[in-house]
Amino acid sequence: MMEVIEMYEKLRKNLEDLFENAPKTNKANELKEELLANLIDKYDDLVSSGKNEEEAFKIAISSVGDVNELINGLNDSNVLDNDITQKKRQKSAIILSVSIGLYIMSVVVLILLNEVFMVNESLSVSIMLTIDAVATCLIVYNAASQPKYIKADNTIVEEFKEWKVLNDNKNEIMKSIRSIMWLIIVAVYFVLNFVFGAWAYSWIIFIIGAALQRVIMLSFKLKE
């Protein structure tokens, strides 16, 4: 057991040396701990597969890869960030903003058509749902077009980069789903009230929405 702990400390020391020029920040420490956990897992797998401790140590260390890019990213306060990613984030923000605007506009259009222009209720709802459909398509497109990271090799650093991008994309998808769900719930709430006059019990839809959000978040957790 002591030998295992000593090997873990050697792995930590080696990683500390690699991060010698990294900024002394919480983000740098978190990144280092993530890589150390991956490094220890790699070492344990090698030992379990029959390698002796020294062989496992050398192979694990050689599998780390080049951490300079990660360190440079930390110095710039933007890990894995570059011009292309920045442009895609700006594009994503624009798409989400337009989508949210369309959802809000659809409700306004419904109220105007019903209350001001006295348009047929079925037609008013159809127009609102059409606008909502466009907004939903934009959000789905935005989530589906998030950048994917392609590993340059099988080093731990590259695996970490891939995990980081996948995790960011998953969070983006979850935010998009929540945005769609709550905007649709609000739209349905207004439809129930202004079209069907269901003021007495339409508030129940928000309770249903909260429960649905928990179910969606749980489903994402179960997939991890």
MOQUINOR-V229128 format. One record per residue. RES is the residue in three letters. SS is DSSP state (H for helix, E for strand, - for the rest). PSI is psi in whole degrees, 0 to 359 (NA if undefined). OMEGA is omega in whole degrees, 0 to 359 (* if undefined). Layout:
{{RES | SS | PSI | OMEGA} {RES | SS | PSI | OMEGA}}
This chain:
{{MET | - | 319 | 180} {MET | H | 323 | 180} {GLU | H | 322 | 179} {VAL | H | 316 | 179} {ILE | H | 320 | 179} {GLU | H | 320 | 179} {MET | H | 322 | 177} {TYR | H | 319 | 179} {GLU | H | 324 | 177} {LYS | H | 320 | 177} {LEU | H | 317 | 179} {ARG | H | 316 | 181} {LYS | H | 318 | 179} {ASN | H | 318 | 179} {LEU | H | 324 | 176} {GLU | H | 319 | 179} {ASP | H | 320 | 179} {LEU | H | 329 | 182} {PHE | - | 19 | 184} {GLU | - | 323 | 183} {ASN | - | 6 | 180} {ALA | - | 151 | 178} {PRO | - | 149 | 181} {LYS | - | 74 | 182} {THR | - | 165 | 178} {ASN | H | 322 | 180} {LYS | H | 319 | 179} {ALA | H | 318 | 179} {ASN | H | 319 | 179} {GLU | H | 318 | 179} {LEU | H | 317 | 180} {LYS | H | 318 | 180} {GLU | H | 323 | 177} {GLU | H | 314 | 180} {LEU | H | 323 | 179} {LEU | H | 318 | 179} {ALA | H | 318 | 178} {ASN | H | 322 | 180} {LEU | H | 318 | 178} {ILE | H | 319 | 177} {ASP | H | 318 | 179} {LYS | H | 315 | 180} {TYR | H | 313 | 180} {ASP | H | 320 | 179} {ASP | H | 320 | 180} {LEU | H | 318 | 178} {VAL | H | 318 | 180} {SER | H | 332 | 181} {SER | - | 357 | 175} {GLY | - | 355 | 178} {LYS | - | 146 | 174} {ASN | - | 171 | 189} {GLU | H | 319 | 181} {GLU | H | 317 | 178} {GLU | H | 315 | 180} {ALA | H | 320 | 179} {PHE | H | 312 | 183} {LYS | H | 317 | 180} {ILE | H | 318 | 180} {ALA | H | 315 | 180} {ILE | H | 319 | 181} {SER | H | 342 | 181} {SER | - | 357 | 183} {VAL | - | 315 | 182} {GLY | - | 192 | 184} {ASP | - | 115 | 181} {VAL | - | 359 | 184} {ASN | H | 321 | 180} {GLU | H | 319 | 178} {LEU | H | 318 | 180} {ILE | H | 319 | 177} {ASN | H | 322 | 178} {GLY | H | 322 | 178} {LEU | H | 320 | 179} {ASN | H | 331 | 178} {ASP | - | 1 | 182} {SER | - | 22 | 180} {ASN | - | 89 | 179} {VAL | - | 133 | 177} {LEU | - | 22 | 183} {ASP | - | 143 | 175} {ASN | - | 179 | 185} {ASP | H | 319 | 181} {ILE | H | 316 | 179} {THR | H | 320 | 179} {GLN | H | 316 | 180} {LYS | H | 321 | 179} {LYS | H | 325 | 177} {ARG | H | 320 | 178} {GLN | H | 318 | 178} {LYS | H | 318 | 179} {SER | H | 318 | 180} {ALA | H | 320 | 179} {ILE | H | 315 | 181} {ILE | H | 315 | 180} {LEU | H | 320 | 179} {SER | H | 316 | 178} {VAL | H | 319 | 181} {SER | H | 314 | 179} {ILE | H | 319 | 177} {GLY | H | 321 | 179} {LEU | H | 319 | 178} {TYR | H | 314 | 180} {ILE | H | 317 | 181} {MET | H | 326 | 182} {SER | H | 322 | 178} {VAL | H | 318 | 179} {VAL | H | 317 | 179} {VAL | H | 318 | 179} {LEU | H | 313 | 181} {ILE | H | 316 | 180} {LEU | H | 315 | 181} {LEU | H | 321 | 182} {ASN | H | 312 | 189} {GLU | H | 329 | 185} {VAL | H | 310 | 185} {PHE | - | 357 | 177} {MET | - | 41 | 179} {VAL | - | 151 | 178} {ASN | - | 136 | 184} {GLU | H | 318 | 181} {SER | H | 318 | 179} {LEU | H | 319 | 180} {SER | H | 313 | 180} {VAL | H | 321 | 180} {SER | H | 318 | 179} {ILE | H | 317 | 179} {MET | H | 315 | 181} {LEU | H | 328 | 177} {THR | H | 316 | 177} {ILE | H | 318 | 178} {ASP | H | 323 | 180} {ALA | H | 320 | 178} {VAL | H | 316 | 180} {ALA | H | 318 | 180} {THR | H | 318 | 179} {CYS | H | 321 | 179} {LEU | H | 318 | 181} {ILE | H | 319 | 178} {VAL | H | 317 | 178} {TYR | H | 318 | 180} {ASN | H | 317 | 180} {ALA | H | 321 | 183} {ALA | H | 338 | 184} {SER | - | 15 | 178} {GLN | - | 145 | 183} {PRO | - | 142 | 176} {LYS | - | 137 | 181} {TYR | - | 130 | 178} {ILE | - | 120 | 183} {LYS | - | 136 | 176} {ALA | - | 332 | 178} {ASP | - | 191 | 183} {ASN | - | 26 | 179} {THR | - | 163 | 181} {ILE | H | 323 | 179} {VAL | H | 316 | 180} {GLU | H | 322 | 177} {GLU | H | 322 | 179} {PHE | H | 318 | 178} {LYS | H | 316 | 179} {GLU | H | 316 | 179} {TRP | H | 318 | 182} {LYS | H | 314 | 181} {VAL | H | 317 | 179} {LEU | H | 319 | 180} {ASN | H | 318 | 178} {ASP | H | 318 | 180} {ASN | H | 321 | 179} {LYS | H | 318 | 178} {ASN | H | 322 | 179} {GLU | H | 319 | 179} {ILE | H | 318 | 179} {MET | H | 319 | 178} {LYS | H | 320 | 179} {SER | H | 318 | 180} {ILE | H | 316 | 179} {ARG | H | 319 | 179} {SER | H | 313 | 179} {ILE | H | 312 | 185} {MET | H | 312 | 184} {TRP | H | 327 | 177} {LEU | H | 322 | 176} {ILE | H | 319 | 179} {ILE | H | 316 | 178} {VAL | H | 318 | 179} {ALA | H | 316 | 179} {VAL | H | 323 | 178} {TYR | H | 314 | 179} {PHE | H | 323 | 178} {VAL | H | 313 | 180} {LEU | H | 322 | 184} {ASN | H | 310 | 186} {PHE | H | 330 | 181} {VAL | H | 316 | 185} {PHE | - | 355 | 177} {GLY | - | 35 | 185} {ALA | - | 49 | 183} {TRP | - | 330 | 187} {ALA | - | 326 | 185} {TYR | - | 5 | 182} {SER | - | 338 | 180} {TRP | - | 340 | 181} {ILE | H | 334 | 183} {ILE | H | 332 | 179} {PHE | H | 326 | 175} {ILE | H | 318 | 178} {ILE | H | 320 | 179} {GLY | H | 318 | 179} {ALA | H | 319 | 179} {ALA | H | 319 | 180} {LEU | H | 322 | 178} {GLN | H | 319 | 178} {ARG | H | 320 | 179} {VAL | H | 317 | 180} {ILE | H | 315 | 180} {MET | H | 321 | 179} {LEU | H | 320 | 180} {SER | H | 323 | 177} {PHE | H | 320 | 179} {LYS | H | 319 | 182} {LEU | H | 334 | 180} {LYS | H | 344 | 183} {GLU | - | NA | *}}
